[in-house]
Amino acid sequence: MPKLLNDQAMWDFVVDGYTTVQADLDPEVHAGIHRDTAAVFRDKGNLGNGILAEVPALLDVFQHPNVTGALSSILGAGYRAYPHRHCHLNQNGSDAQPMHLDSYEADENNRHHRSRWAMAFYYCHDVDEGTGPTSVVPGGQYQTTQPADEEVCFTGSAGSVCIVHYDSWHRATANLGDTPRYMHKWLFIRTEEPQRPSWDHAPGFTPDVARPDVSRWDDPDSGRHADLWRSVWNWHCGLAGPNGGDGDAQALCEALRDTSETVRLNAGYALARLGAPAVEPLIEALRDEAMRRLEANLGAGMTNPSYLSAGYALSALGAPAVPALQGELGSRHWPVRAAAANILGDIGVHAEPAAGALSTCLTDGEPWVRRNAAEALGHIGAAAGAAAHTLGECLTDNVEWVRLNAAVALTRLGPAATAAVPALMSALEDDAYYVRANAAHALDAIGTTQATRALRTYRQGSSDY
């Protein structure tokens, strides 16, 4: 049975962006994985996604109750391993990597604050601070500019697994030891939006929002995000919308243009707490920001053009913003349409009234709009089942990351996506690995006789598994 995180561990994850557990298997299991991993690198090189076929005992680690319990706590019980895995070799004598954020494989996802993606870092041998451990920056998962906070090294004995918010700043540190360091990284995704706490929750638990010391929202040096943390915690608990606040909406909207990312984030979440009165000024701010930052966002690597401060505020505000955002799906400016689709997706199940309009966006002439609309429908989930056929048609889109997001969305729709089974069967022959692998996941999630039969045939004849 999965061993779930408790409230304090879950709150620490919300604030810091990582948690560490131990896959306490027989030591020989980890030693065997270590030997087999070293042999693969020696004889075949880095196989990327192919490492599991060569080292199948990795499944014992990622199916360990401590690991599945932590992942279930963070991503919900219905989480899935994403079809990407990679063993990172840090050779002895190496220099440290630059601190960085990972890209989304074959995609340009937005940096969402809510935990729908996670990474797991596993050591198959003992790692200390001198042997090149991976490090993370606590709290950095909410910022796209590198935080000034000190990094924390992930060290531990064989079997240590660090589960990390996907958007965490991290790096491989210098390996000063005499032997190579191996770290197996797997990706996982949420398939269902939270309705209630998915960890070992005590109803009387109250998060310590003031840990560490919380300064004024407009202090650019504080690095503290009390309203943001509270909003993410409430989302994990299945609680919707703002929890009350006061302030000058116009002044807070002006702060969304501040040069400090800390100030912009804190202003956005302060706006969300204002509720419905903040919707109109935020929509105006969104229109302005979507156009004003377009060139810079398109020019930046690994950046969805819908990375916008006003977007985070509207996402956190939730259901009261849905009608206005649905209206923006009809904007004559595609960056505004793409941003509205992205925000509705981040709102998730409470954006169900916009599902029909989002389905229409799947045929938009701009691929960013199609991509964001597909992802949004997946987050709305089974209630967006009427869009399954149109999502299936997106599996032949000429843009890979549109096809990819359509397949992931259909996975999240699960049995409600039966109408897309024929299109998913065809997508199993897509040239792009992540499209066909996610199509296979969708067929598995749908689970009809036809889908199961097609999936079985694919796995028997494919080198992807």
C-alpha positions as CSV (number, residue, x, y, z in Angstrom):
1,M,0.0,0.0,0.0
2,P,1.4,3.5,-0.9
3,K,2.8,5.4,2.1
4,L,1.4,8.8,1.7
5,L,3.0,12.1,2.8
6,N,1.7,13.7,5.9
7,D,0.5,17.3,6.0
8,Q,3.8,18.9,7.0
9,A,5.7,17.0,4.3
10,M,3.1,18.1,1.7
11,W,3.2,21.7,2.9
12,D,7.0,21.6,2.7
13,F,6.7,20.4,-0.9
14,V,4.3,23.3,-1.7
15,V,6.9,25.8,-0.3
16,D,10.2,24.2,-1.2
17,G,9.3,22.1,-4.3
18,Y,10.8,18.8,-3.4
19,T,10.6,15.9,-1.0
20,T,12.9,12.9,-0.4
21,V,11.9,9.3,0.3
22,Q,13.7,6.0,0.5
23,A,13.0,3.0,-1.7
24,D,14.2,0.6,1.0
25,L,14.5,-2.6,-1.1
26,D,17.1,-5.3,-0.5
27,P,20.5,-3.6,-1.0
28,E,21.3,-6.1,-3.8
29,V,18.4,-4.7,-5.9
30,H,20.1,-1.3,-5.9
31,A,23.5,-2.8,-6.4
32,G,22.2,-4.8,-9.4
33,I,20.7,-1.7,-10.9
34,H,24.0,0.1,-10.4
35,R,25.9,-2.7,-12.1
36,D,23.5,-3.0,-15.0
37,T,23.4,0.8,-15.5
38,A,27.2,1.0,-15.6
39,A,27.3,-1.9,-18.1
40,V,24.8,-0.2,-20.4
41,F,26.8,3.0,-20.5
42,R,30.0,1.0,-21.0
43,D,28.6,-1.2,-23.8
44,K,25.9,0.8,-25.4
45,G,26.2,4.4,-24.3
46,N,23.3,6.5,-23.0
47,L,20.1,4.9,-24.3
48,G,17.8,7.6,-23.0
49,N,14.2,6.3,-22.9
50,G,15.6,2.8,-23.7
51,I,17.2,2.4,-20.3
52,L,14.2,0.6,-18.8
53,A,14.3,-2.2,-21.3
54,E,17.9,-2.8,-20.3
55,V,17.4,-2.3,-16.5
56,P,13.9,-3.5,-15.8
57,A,14.5,-3.6,-12.0
58,L,14.0,0.2,-12.1
59,L,10.3,-0.6,-12.0
60,D,10.8,-2.1,-8.5
61,V,12.1,1.3,-7.4
62,F,9.4,3.5,-8.9
63,Q,6.7,1.1,-7.8
64,H,7.9,1.0,-4.2
65,P,5.2,2.1,-1.7
66,N,7.3,5.1,-0.4
67,V,7.7,6.4,-3.9
68,T,4.2,5.7,-5.1
69,G,2.8,7.2,-1.9
70,A,4.8,10.4,-2.4
71,L,3.8,10.7,-6.0
72,S,0.1,10.0,-5.2
73,S,0.2,12.7,-2.5
74,I,1.6,15.3,-5.0
75,L,-0.1,14.2,-8.3
76,G,-3.2,12.3,-7.1
77,A,-3.8,8.6,-7.1
78,G,-4.4,8.4,-10.8
79,Y,-0.9,9.8,-11.8
80,R,1.0,8.2,-14.6
81,A,4.6,7.7,-15.5
82,Y,5.2,10.0,-18.5
83,P,7.0,8.2,-21.4
84,H,10.3,9.8,-20.7
85,R,13.2,8.5,-18.6
86,H,16.8,9.3,-18.6
87,C,19.9,8.2,-16.7
88,H,22.2,11.1,-16.0
89,L,25.9,10.1,-15.8
90,N,28.1,12.6,-13.8
91,Q,31.7,11.5,-14.5
92,N,34.3,11.7,-11.8
93,G,36.3,14.9,-12.2
94,S,33.4,16.8,-13.8
95,D,32.6,20.4,-13.3
96,A,29.3,21.6,-12.0
97,Q,26.4,22.2,-14.4
98,P,24.9,25.6,-14.7
99,M,21.6,26.0,-12.7
100,H,18.7,25.4,-15.1
101,L,15.0,24.6,-15.6
102,D,14.2,21.5,-17.7
103,S,12.4,21.8,-21.0
104,Y,9.2,19.8,-21.6
105,E,10.0,17.0,-23.9
106,A,9.0,17.8,-27.5
107,D,6.8,20.6,-26.2
108,E,6.7,24.2,-25.1
109,N,4.6,24.1,-21.9
110,N,3.9,27.1,-19.8
111,R,5.5,27.2,-16.3
112,H,2.4,26.4,-14.2
113,H,2.5,26.7,-10.4
114,R,0.0,23.9,-9.8
115,S,1.6,20.4,-9.6
116,R,0.6,18.5,-12.7
117,W,4.1,17.4,-13.5
118,A,6.9,16.0,-11.3
119,M,10.4,14.6,-11.7
120,A,11.8,11.8,-9.6
121,F,15.6,11.5,-9.1
122,Y,16.8,8.1,-8.0
123,Y,20.3,7.1,-6.9
124,C,21.3,3.4,-7.3
125,H,24.4,3.9,-5.1
126,D,25.4,6.1,-2.2
127,V,25.9,9.7,-3.1
128,D,27.5,12.4,-0.8
129,E,28.3,16.0,-1.4
130,G,31.7,15.2,-3.0
131,T,30.4,12.7,-5.6
132,G,28.4,15.1,-7.8
133,P,24.9,15.1,-6.3
134,T,22.0,16.8,-8.0
135,S,21.0,20.1,-6.2
136,V,17.8,22.0,-6.1
137,V,16.9,25.6,-5.1
138,P,14.2,25.5,-2.5
139,G,11.2,27.6,-3.5
140,G,12.6,28.3,-6.9
141,Q,9.9,26.3,-8.7
142,Y,7.7,29.4,-8.9
143,Q,10.2,31.6,-10.7
144,T,11.5,31.6,-14.2
145,T,14.4,33.8,-13.3
146,Q,17.1,32.1,-11.2
147,P,16.5,32.7,-7.5
148,A,19.3,34.0,-5.3
149,D,18.6,31.4,-2.6
150,E,21.2,28.8,-1.9
151,E,21.0,25.4,-3.4
152,V,20.4,22.2,-1.4
153,C,22.3,19.0,-2.5
154,F,20.3,15.8,-2.8
155,T,22.5,13.2,-1.1
156,G,21.7,9.8,0.4
157,S,22.3,6.1,0.4
158,A,21.3,3.8,-2.5
159,G,17.6,3.9,-2.9
160,S,17.2,7.6,-2.2
161,V,14.5,9.2,-4.4
162,C,13.9,12.9,-4.6
163,I,10.6,14.0,-6.1
164,V,10.7,17.5,-7.5
165,H,8.2,20.0,-8.9
166,Y,8.9,19.9,-12.6
167,D,9.8,23.6,-12.8
168,S,12.4,23.5,-10.0
169,W,15.8,25.1,-10.6
170,H,18.4,22.3,-10.3
171,R,21.8,21.1,-11.6
172,A,24.4,18.4,-11.3
173,T,27.2,19.6,-8.9
174,A,30.9,18.8,-9.5
175,N,31.9,15.2,-9.0
176,L,35.1,15.4,-6.9
177,G,35.1,11.6,-6.2
178,D,36.8,8.7,-7.9
179,T,33.8,7.0,-9.4
180,P,31.0,8.0,-11.8
181,R,27.6,9.1,-10.3
182,Y,24.4,7.7,-11.9
183,M,21.0,9.3,-11.3
184,H,17.9,7.9,-13.0
185,K,15.3,10.6,-13.8
186,W,11.7,9.7,-14.5
187,L,8.8,12.0,-15.3
188,F,5.2,11.7,-13.9
189,I,2.0,13.6,-14.7
190,R,-1.3,14.2,-13.0
191,T,-4.3,12.8,-14.8
192,E,-7.1,14.1,-12.5
193,E,-7.6,17.5,-11.0
194,P,-7.7,17.4,-7.2
195,Q,-11.1,17.2,-5.5
196,R,-9.7,16.6,-2.0
197,P,-6.3,16.1,-0.3
198,S,-4.6,13.0,-1.8
199,W,-2.1,12.7,1.1
200,D,-2.5,11.7,4.7
201,H,-4.5,14.8,5.7
202,A,-5.6,15.7,9.2
203,P,-8.5,18.1,9.0
204,G,-7.2,20.3,11.8
205,F,-3.8,21.0,10.1
206,T,-3.1,24.6,9.5
207,P,-0.1,25.5,7.2
208,D,2.5,27.7,8.6
209,V,2.3,30.4,5.9
210,A,4.9,32.5,7.7
211,R,7.6,29.9,7.2
212,P,10.1,31.3,6.4
213,D,9.5,34.9,7.4
214,V,7.0,36.6,5.0
215,S,7.6,40.2,4.1
216,R,5.5,42.7,2.3
217,W,4.1,41.6,-1.0
218,D,5.9,44.5,-2.7
219,D,9.4,43.7,-1.3
220,P,11.4,42.6,-4.3
221,D,14.1,41.0,-2.0
222,S,11.8,38.8,0.2
223,G,11.5,35.9,-2.2
224,R,8.5,34.9,-0.1
225,H,5.1,34.1,-1.6
226,A,2.5,33.6,1.2
227,D,-0.6,34.1,-1.0
228,L,0.9,31.9,-3.7
229,W,1.7,29.1,-1.3
230,R,-1.8,29.3,0.2
231,S,-3.4,29.2,-3.2
232,V,-1.4,26.2,-4.3
233,W,-2.2,24.4,-1.0
234,N,-5.9,25.1,-1.4
235,W,-5.9,23.8,-5.0
236,H,-4.3,20.6,-3.8
237,C,-7.0,20.4,-1.2
238,G,-9.7,20.7,-3.9
239,L,-10.7,24.2,-2.6
240,A,-11.6,26.7,-5.3
241,G,-11.1,30.4,-5.6
242,P,-9.8,33.2,-3.5
243,N,-10.1,33.2,0.3
244,G,-10.7,36.9,0.9
245,G,-8.5,40.0,0.7
246,D,-8.3,43.7,0.2
247,G,-6.3,46.1,-1.8
248,D,-6.3,48.4,-4.7
249,A,-6.9,46.3,-7.8
250,Q,-5.5,49.0,-10.2
251,A,-2.4,49.5,-8.2
252,L,-1.8,45.7,-8.0
253,C,-2.3,45.4,-11.8
254,E,0.3,48.1,-12.2
255,A,2.6,46.0,-10.1
256,L,2.3,43.1,-12.6
257,R,4.7,45.2,-14.7
258,D,7.3,45.5,-12.0
259,T,10.9,44.5,-12.9
260,S,11.0,42.1,-10.0
261,E,9.4,38.7,-10.6
262,T,8.8,38.3,-6.8
263,V,6.7,41.5,-6.8
264,R,4.8,40.4,-9.9
265,L,4.0,37.0,-8.5
266,N,2.9,38.5,-5.1
267,A,0.8,41.1,-6.8
268,G,-0.9,38.5,-8.9
269,Y,-1.9,36.3,-6.0
270,A,-3.0,39.4,-4.0
271,L,-5.3,40.3,-6.9
272,A,-6.7,36.7,-6.9
273,R,-7.7,37.2,-3.3
274,L,-9.9,40.1,-4.3
275,G,-12.2,37.8,-6.2
276,A,-14.7,39.0,-8.9
277,P,-13.9,42.8,-8.6
278,A,-10.4,42.0,-9.9
279,V,-11.6,40.2,-13.1
280,E,-12.2,43.3,-15.3
281,P,-8.8,45.0,-14.6
282,L,-7.0,41.7,-14.9
283,I,-8.5,41.0,-18.3
284,E,-7.4,44.4,-19.4
285,A,-3.9,43.7,-18.0
286,L,-3.9,40.3,-19.8
287,R,-4.7,41.9,-23.2
288,D,-1.9,44.4,-22.7
289,E,0.7,41.9,-21.5
290,A,-0.1,39.2,-24.1
291,M,0.8,41.7,-26.8
292,R,3.6,43.6,-25.0
293,R,5.6,40.6,-24.1
294,L,4.9,38.5,-27.2
295,E,8.2,39.2,-29.0
296,A,10.3,38.5,-25.9
297,N,8.4,35.3,-25.0
298,L,8.7,34.0,-28.6
299,G,12.4,34.8,-28.6
300,A,13.0,32.9,-25.3
301,G,13.8,29.2,-25.3
302,M,11.4,26.8,-23.7
303,T,8.7,29.5,-23.4
304,N,5.1,29.3,-24.2
305,P,4.0,32.8,-25.3
306,S,1.3,32.6,-22.6
307,Y,3.8,33.0,-19.8
308,L,2.1,36.1,-18.3
309,S,1.9,37.5,-14.8
310,A,-1.8,38.4,-15.3
311,G,-2.4,34.8,-16.2
312,Y,-1.2,33.5,-12.9
313,A,-3.6,35.9,-11.1
314,L,-6.6,34.8,-13.2
315,S,-5.7,31.1,-12.8
316,A,-5.7,31.6,-9.0
317,L,-8.9,33.6,-9.1
318,G,-10.6,30.7,-10.7
319,A,-14.3,30.3,-11.5
320,P,-15.3,34.0,-11.4
321,A,-12.9,34.7,-14.2
322,V,-14.2,31.9,-16.5
323,P,-16.9,33.9,-18.4
324,A,-14.5,36.7,-19.2
325,L,-11.8,34.4,-20.3
326,Q,-14.2,32.5,-22.5
327,G,-15.0,35.8,-24.2
328,E,-11.3,36.3,-24.9
329,L,-11.1,33.1,-26.8
330,G,-12.8,35.1,-29.6
331,S,-10.2,37.9,-29.6
332,R,-8.8,39.0,-33.0
333,H,-5.3,38.7,-31.5
334,W,-4.0,35.2,-31.3
335,P,-1.7,35.8,-28.3
336,V,-4.8,36.8,-26.3
337,R,-6.7,33.7,-27.5
338,A,-3.7,31.5,-26.6
339,A,-3.4,33.1,-23.2
340,A,-7.1,32.7,-22.4
341,A,-7.0,29.0,-23.4
342,N,-3.9,28.5,-21.2
343,I,-5.5,30.1,-18.2
344,L,-8.8,28.2,-18.5
345,G,-6.7,25.0,-18.6
346,D,-4.9,26.0,-15.4
347,I,-8.2,26.8,-13.7
348,G,-9.1,23.2,-14.6
349,V,-12.5,21.6,-13.7
350,H,-14.0,25.0,-12.8
351,A,-13.5,26.0,-16.4
352,E,-16.0,23.4,-17.7
353,P,-18.5,26.0,-19.0
354,A,-15.8,27.0,-21.5
355,A,-15.2,23.5,-22.8
356,G,-17.3,24.0,-26.0
357,A,-15.4,27.3,-26.8
358,L,-12.1,25.6,-26.2
359,S,-13.1,22.7,-28.5
360,T,-13.7,25.3,-31.2
361,C,-10.2,26.6,-30.6
362,L,-8.8,23.2,-31.7
363,T,-9.2,24.3,-35.3
364,D,-7.7,27.8,-34.8
365,G,-5.3,28.9,-37.4
366,E,-2.6,29.6,-34.8
367,P,-0.8,26.4,-33.4
368,W,-0.2,28.0,-30.0
369,V,-4.0,28.4,-29.6
370,R,-4.6,24.8,-30.7
371,R,-1.9,23.6,-28.3
372,N,-3.1,25.4,-25.3
373,A,-6.8,24.6,-26.0
374,A,-5.9,20.9,-26.2
375,E,-4.1,21.0,-22.9
376,A,-6.9,22.9,-21.3
377,L,-9.5,20.3,-22.3
378,G,-7.4,17.6,-20.7
379,H,-7.3,19.5,-17.4
380,I,-11.1,20.0,-17.5
381,G,-11.2,16.2,-17.8
382,A,-14.1,13.9,-18.4
383,A,-16.6,16.8,-18.5
384,A,-14.9,17.8,-21.7
385,G,-15.7,14.4,-23.3
386,A,-17.7,16.0,-26.1
387,A,-14.4,17.3,-27.5
388,A,-12.9,13.9,-27.8
389,H,-13.5,13.5,-31.5
390,T,-12.1,16.9,-32.3
391,L,-9.0,16.2,-30.1
392,G,-8.7,13.0,-32.1
393,E,-8.6,15.0,-35.3
394,C,-5.7,17.0,-33.7
395,L,-3.6,13.9,-33.8
396,T,-2.9,14.6,-37.4
397,D,-2.0,18.2,-36.9
398,N,1.2,19.3,-38.7
399,V,2.7,20.6,-35.5
400,E,4.1,17.9,-33.2
401,W,3.4,19.6,-29.9
402,V,-0.3,20.1,-30.9
403,R,-0.5,16.3,-31.6
404,L,1.4,15.6,-28.4
405,N,-1.0,17.7,-26.2
406,A,-4.0,16.2,-27.9
407,A,-2.8,12.7,-26.9
408,V,-2.1,13.7,-23.3
409,A,-5.5,15.4,-23.1
410,L,-7.2,12.2,-24.3
411,T,-5.3,10.3,-21.6
412,R,-6.7,12.7,-19.0
413,L,-10.2,12.3,-20.4
414,G,-9.9,8.5,-20.0
415,P,-13.1,6.5,-20.8
416,A,-14.8,9.7,-21.8
417,A,-12.5,9.8,-24.9
418,T,-13.9,6.6,-26.6
419,A,-14.7,8.6,-29.7
420,A,-11.0,9.2,-30.3
421,V,-10.0,5.5,-30.3
422,P,-9.7,5.1,-34.1
423,A,-7.6,8.3,-34.3
424,L,-5.4,7.1,-31.4
425,M,-4.8,3.8,-33.1
426,S,-3.6,5.6,-36.2
427,A,-1.4,7.8,-34.0
428,L,0.5,4.7,-32.8
429,E,2.3,5.0,-36.1
430,D,3.3,8.6,-35.7
431,D,6.9,9.4,-36.5
432,A,7.3,11.3,-33.2
433,Y,8.0,9.1,-30.2
434,Y,6.2,11.2,-27.7
435,V,3.1,11.4,-29.8
436,R,2.8,7.6,-30.3
437,A,3.8,6.9,-26.7
438,N,1.2,9.2,-25.3
439,A,-1.4,7.8,-27.8
440,A,-0.6,4.4,-26.2
441,H,-1.2,5.9,-22.7
442,A,-4.5,7.3,-23.9
443,L,-5.7,4.0,-25.2
444,D,-4.7,2.4,-21.9
445,A,-6.7,5.0,-20.0
446,I,-9.8,4.6,-22.2
447,G,-9.7,0.9,-21.7
448,T,-12.3,-0.3,-24.1
449,T,-11.9,-3.7,-25.8
450,Q,-10.9,-2.1,-29.1
451,A,-8.4,0.2,-27.3
452,T,-6.9,-2.6,-25.3
453,R,-6.5,-4.8,-28.3
454,A,-4.7,-2.1,-30.3
455,L,-2.4,-1.3,-27.4
456,R,-1.4,-4.9,-26.9
457,T,-0.6,-5.3,-30.6
458,Y,1.5,-2.0,-30.5
459,R,3.5,-3.1,-27.4
460,Q,4.3,-6.5,-29.0
461,G,5.7,-5.0,-32.1
462,S,7.2,-1.8,-30.8
463,S,10.7,-1.0,-29.6
464,D,9.2,1.9,-27.5
465,Y,8.6,-0.4,-24.6
